[in-house]
Amino acid sequence: MPFCRETVLAVDPDYGDNGTVVYSINPENPFYTINRNTGKIRTSGAVLDRESQNARSAQLMRTIIISATDRGTPPLRSSASATVYVNLLDLNDNDPAFLNLPFVAEVPEGLPIGSSVFRVQVQDPDEGDNGAVTMALQMGMPRLDFRLNTTTGVLFSTAVLDREQIGQYYLRIIAYDAGQFPRTSTSTLTITVLDINDETPTFFPSVYNVSLDENVPRDYVVVRLNCTDNDAGLNAELSYFITGQSAEGHRSECARGNQDGKFSVGFRTGVVRTVVSLDRETQASYRLMIEAIDNGPAGGRRTGTATVYVEVLDVNDNRPIFLQNSYETSVLENIPRGTSILQVYMLIFTI
């Protein structure tokens, strides 16, 4: 319904039609009409929006230019126009609007409690209490390890974030204004916890016991090591090495490391293989110290270790060997049967 807000008045001292004033809006204004005889200004029915972003519409809603003309012949127009300024009162007709949500924020793990991790930005173009916005955390999944400053929108951590425990959080945030009948908006913020190199490579098991025949071929798979690093990306990428150093506490006096290069380990696979043929009669057991090093940043790489005990089993690959090529003895012709006449010695390689 058109709404009457103002009446304008122009005076013409002439008599009759020469002094009868007719009113018009010039230039035309789509938001208002004027009674050409009485000068009463009414709204046209077009929606008045105090928060309109259209500059031309915003000006026309707030400014009405009135012209006055008499009915004489010829009609005379007033030498100056009248301007009516309209003060548009606010109505709580806008929901709070999030400026940077929904969003995925990346936060490194290990930050101390109370660290600022994100700032939620929201605006409400309404005026006064209608535009005064309060924010709140409505829910958090899988758990709420954050608190939100309700006025500034700054999000703080309330726990030390650990990517290996929770890699991503889903937060629902609500914003509401202070109008008589508050208007609300909700949106989501996803917190992705970035990895830092805080996990050590771990072998399972940490000790391997392997037995293999001495006649296994070169490149024979001795053992496949199982090592994991709970970090992510390069921090979890492992490289394997045989250190070549013997640890304390040998299982036997013949156990030793890989000084003679009998074994190798896959740089990326962690598979231990033979490099050359083995000979139990030369070396019956080995103890290999294996290191797994992650590919974290230089100076912060972490290392895990495992021990592989290799027992070389015997195969029948050696003939008996006499210690002498020939033997000579003297005997009496009448010695009884069964008399011992000579002791011979031979070398037999056994386990």
C-alpha positions in Angstrom: 0.0 0.0 0.0 1.4 3.5 -0.8 2.5 5.3 2.3 2.1 9.1 2.7 5.2 10.6 4.3 5.4 14.3 3.3 3.6 17.2 1.6 5.3 19.9 -0.3 3.7 23.4 -0.9 4.5 26.0 -3.6 2.7 29.4 -3.7 1.8 31.4 -6.9 0.3 34.9 -6.2 -1.5 35.0 -9.6 -5.3 34.6 -9.8 -7.3 31.6 -11.1 -5.5 29.1 -13.3 -2.5 31.4 -13.4 -2.1 30.9 -9.6 -3.0 27.2 -9.5 0.1 25.0 -8.9 0.7 21.6 -10.3 3.4 19.3 -8.8 5.6 16.7 -10.4 8.7 14.7 -9.7 11.5 15.6 -12.1 13.5 13.6 -12.8 11.2 10.6 -12.4 11.7 8.5 -9.4 10.5 4.9 -9.4 10.2 4.7 -5.6 7.8 7.7 -5.1 4.7 9.4 -6.5 3.3 12.9 -5.9 -0.3 14.1 -6.0 -0.1 16.7 -8.8 -2.7 18.9 -7.1 -2.0 18.5 -3.3 1.7 17.9 -3.4 1.4 14.8 -1.2 4.3 12.4 -1.7 3.7 8.7 -1.4 5.8 5.6 -1.9 5.2 3.9 -5.3 5.1 0.4 -4.0 8.7 -0.4 -5.2 10.7 -2.0 -2.4 12.8 0.4 -0.4 16.1 -1.2 0.6 18.3 0.8 2.8 21.2 -1.5 2.2 21.0 -1.5 -1.6 24.4 -1.7 -3.3 23.1 0.0 -6.4 24.4 3.6 -6.2 21.7 5.1 -8.5 18.8 3.3 -6.6 20.3 4.3 -3.3 20.3 8.0 -4.3 16.8 7.9 -5.7 15.5 6.3 -2.5 16.9 9.1 -0.4 16.4 12.1 -2.7 13.2 13.4 -4.4 13.3 16.4 -6.6 10.0 18.3 -7.0 9.1 20.7 -9.7 6.0 23.1 -9.6 4.2 24.6 -12.6 1.1 26.8 -12.8 -1.9 26.2 -15.1 -1.6 29.6 -16.9 -1.1 30.1 -20.6 1.6 29.7 -21.2 2.4 27.6 -18.0 5.2 28.9 -15.9 7.6 26.7 -14.0 9.2 27.6 -10.7 12.6 29.1 -11.0 14.0 26.5 -8.6 13.2 22.9 -7.7 12.5 21.6 -4.2 14.5 18.7 -2.9 13.0 16.3 -0.3 15.6 14.2 1.6 14.3 10.8 2.8 15.8 9.2 5.9 15.3 5.5 5.4 14.9 3.8 8.8 16.5 0.4 9.3 14.5 -2.8 9.3 16.2 -6.1 10.4 15.9 -7.6 7.0 19.4 -9.0 6.4 21.0 -12.2 7.7 24.5 -12.0 8.9 26.8 -12.9 6.1 30.1 -14.9 6.4 32.8 -13.3 4.3 35.4 -16.1 4.4 33.3 -19.2 5.1 33.0 -22.0 4.1 36.7 -22.5 4.1 39.5 -25.0 4.6 42.2 -23.7 7.0 45.5 -25.4 7.3 47.2 -25.5 10.7 50.5 -27.2 11.6 50.3 -29.8 14.4 52.0 -29.2 17.7 51.0 -25.5 18.2 50.8 -24.6 21.9 47.4 -24.3 23.5 45.8 -20.9 23.0 47.3 -20.4 19.5 45.2 -18.3 17.0 44.4 -20.6 14.1 41.8 -18.6 12.1 39.7 -15.4 12.1 36.0 -15.7 11.0 34.8 -12.6 9.3 31.1 -11.7 9.2 29.1 -8.6 8.4 25.4 -7.5 8.7 24.5 -4.4 6.6 21.7 -3.6 9.0 22.0 -0.7 11.5 22.5 -0.6 15.2 21.5 -3.7 17.1 20.1 -5.2 13.9 23.7 -5.2 12.5 25.5 -6.1 15.7 26.7 -9.7 15.2 27.7 -12.4 17.7 29.3 -15.6 16.7 29.4 -19.0 18.4 30.8 -22.5 17.8 27.7 -24.7 17.3 29.5 -28.0 17.1 32.8 -29.7 16.2 33.7 -33.1 14.8 35.3 -35.3 15.8 35.7 -33.2 18.9 35.8 -29.5 19.9 39.4 -28.6 20.4 38.8 -24.9 19.8 37.1 -21.8 21.2 35.8 -18.8 19.3 35.9 -15.2 20.5 32.2 -14.3 20.0 32.9 -10.7 18.9 36.2 -10.8 17.1 35.8 -14.1 15.4 39.3 -15.3 16.3 39.5 -19.1 16.7 41.9 -20.4 19.3 43.1 -23.9 20.0 42.3 -25.5 23.4 44.4 -28.6 22.9 47.8 -29.4 21.3 46.8 -30.6 17.8 48.2 -34.0 16.8 47.7 -34.9 13.1 48.4 -38.6 13.9 45.4 -38.6 16.2 43.0 -36.2 14.4 43.9 -35.0 10.9 40.9 -32.9 10.2 38.2 -31.0 12.2 34.8 -29.9 11.0 33.4 -26.9 12.8 29.9 -25.4 12.5 29.7 -21.7 13.3 26.6 -19.7 13.9 26.2 -15.9 13.6 23.2 -14.0 14.9 22.4 -10.3 15.2 21.0 -8.4 18.2 17.7 -7.3 16.6 14.4 -7.7 18.3 13.8 -10.8 16.2 17.3 -12.0 15.6 18.4 -13.3 12.2 20.9 -16.1 12.0 23.3 -17.7 9.6 25.4 -20.8 9.8 28.5 -22.0 7.9 31.3 -24.5 8.2 35.0 -24.3 8.8 37.3 -27.2 8.1 40.6 -27.3 9.9 43.2 -29.5 8.2 46.1 -30.3 10.6 49.4 -30.3 8.7 52.1 -32.8 9.5 55.4 -32.0 11.2 58.2 -34.6 11.5 57.5 -35.7 15.0 57.2 -39.5 14.6 60.1 -41.9 14.6 60.3 -44.8 12.1 59.4 -48.0 13.9 60.4 -51.6 12.9 58.0 -54.4 13.8 59.5 -56.5 15.0 62.8 -54.8 15.9 64.7 -58.1 15.9 64.7 -60.6 13.0 66.0 -64.1 13.2 66.7 -65.7 9.8 68.2 -69.1 8.9 69.2 -69.9 5.3 71.3 -72.5 3.6 74.8 -71.6 2.6 74.1 -72.4 -1.1 71.4 -69.8 -1.7 72.0 -67.9 -4.9 73.0 -64.2 -5.2 70.2 -61.7 -4.8 68.3 -64.1 -2.6 65.7 -62.5 -0.4 66.8 -62.9 3.2 64.0 -60.9 4.9 61.5 -58.2 4.1 61.6 -55.6 6.8 58.4 -54.0 8.1 58.9 -50.4 9.2 56.3 -47.7 9.5 56.3 -43.9 10.1 53.0 -42.4 11.2 53.9 -39.0 9.7 52.7 -38.0 6.3 54.3 -37.1 2.9 58.1 -36.8 2.8 58.2 -37.1 6.6 57.0 -40.7 6.2 59.1 -41.6 3.2 61.8 -44.0 4.4 65.3 -44.9 3.2 67.0 -48.1 4.5 70.7 -48.6 5.2 72.9 -51.3 6.6 75.1 -49.4 9.0 78.0 -51.8 9.0 78.5 -51.3 12.7 78.3 -54.1 15.3 76.2 -53.6 18.3 77.1 -54.7 21.8 76.2 -58.2 23.0 76.9 -60.7 20.1 74.8 -63.9 20.2 77.9 -65.8 19.3 81.6 -65.1 18.8 81.2 -65.6 15.1 78.4 -63.1 14.6 79.5 -59.9 12.9 78.1 -57.1 10.7 78.2 -56.6 7.0 81.8 -55.4 6.7 82.5 -57.9 3.9 79.5 -56.8 1.9 77.6 -60.1 1.8 74.2 -58.4 2.1 72.3 -55.4 0.8 69.0 -53.7 1.7 66.6 -52.1 -0.8 67.0 -48.3 -0.4 63.2 -47.8 -0.6 61.8 -51.4 -0.2 63.6 -52.5 3.0 64.2 -56.0 1.4 67.5 -57.6 2.6 69.2 -59.7 -0.1 72.4 -61.6 -0.5 75.0 -59.9 -2.7 77.5 -62.8 -3.1 77.5 -66.5 -2.2 77.7 -67.5 1.4 80.1 -70.1 2.9 79.2 -71.5 6.3 82.6 -72.9 6.8 84.0 -69.3 6.5 81.3 -67.4 8.4 78.5 -69.2 10.2 76.4 -66.2 11.3 75.9 -62.5 10.7 74.3 -59.7 12.6 73.1 -56.8 10.5 72.2 -53.4 11.9 69.5 -51.8 9.8 68.6 -48.1 9.9 65.4 -46.5 8.5 65.7 -42.7 8.0 62.7 -40.6 7.1 62.9 -37.8 4.5 61.9 -35.0 6.8 63.6 -31.6 6.7 67.4 -31.6 6.9 68.5 -31.4 10.5 65.2 -32.9 11.8 65.2 -36.3 10.2 64.4 -39.2 12.5 65.9 -42.7 12.5 64.7 -46.1 13.6 66.8 -49.3 13.9 66.4 -53.0 13.7 68.7 -56.0 14.1 68.8 -59.0 11.7 70.5 -62.1 12.9 71.4 -64.4 10.0 72.3 -68.1 10.7 74.0 -69.8 7.8 72.9 -73.5 7.6 75.3 -76.2 6.4 74.8 -78.1 3.1 77.0 -81.1 2.1 79.4 -79.2 -0.1 82.8 -80.3 1.1 84.6 -83.7 0.4 86.7 -85.3 3.2 90.4 -84.2 2.9 93.4 -86.4 4.1 96.0 -84.4 5.9 98.7 -86.4 4.0 98.8 -87.6 0.5 100.6 -90.9 1.4 101.4 -92.9 4.5 104.1 -95.5 5.2 104.4 -98.0 8.1 106.3 -101.2 9.1 104.7 -104.3 10.6 105.9 -107.8 11.7 104.9 -110.6 9.5 103.4 -112.6 12.3 101.2 -109.9 14.0 97.7 -111.2 14.9 94.6 -110.2 13.0 93.1 -106.9 14.1 96.3 -105.3 15.2 96.4 -101.5 14.7 99.1 -100.6 12.2 98.5 -96.9 11.4 96.4 -93.9 12.4 95.3 -91.7 9.4 93.8 -88.3 9.7 91.3 -86.4 7.5 89.6 -83.1 7.6 85.7 -83.1 7.4 83.8 -79.8 7.4 80.7 -80.2 9.5 78.3 -78.0 11.4 
